[in-house]
Amino acid sequence: MKTASRLSVAIFAMFLIAGCAARGVRIAELKDQPTKYNSRSVSVTGVVTNSWGIPLVPFQLYSVDDGSGEITVLSQSGRAPAKGTRVEVRGKVNEVAVFGGRSVGLHIREENRKIKS
């Protein structure tokens, strides 16, 4: 009986942790509904299309395209990935401003990045 109870608690904890993880979304969805995702952690997977970084500057920028759209990623962790690299990026969605109801400067502030093969 105790084993079944422990198993139930372990399964519940696993689902709880999975529910708190960053949600994978399409970039088109982020652009269509930026207020829905503002300041929320999301995960996107795609190919790096552009990459900018200057030595001694504390951040780098790169763009990711998942086939539905492209978004800029602001990274403060090491070198930005090279163009053509397939990545999974987790981070918070932010926008610089909103003009006329349209988001300007929509980007992801990188929290974690994985190079995909």
ABEGO torsion letter per residue (X at the ends): XAAAAAAAAAAAAAAAAAAABBBBBBAAAAAABAAAABGBBBBBBBBBABBBBBBGBABBBBBBBAGAEBBBBBBABEBBBBBGBBBBBBBBBBBABBBGGBBBGBBBBBABBBBBX
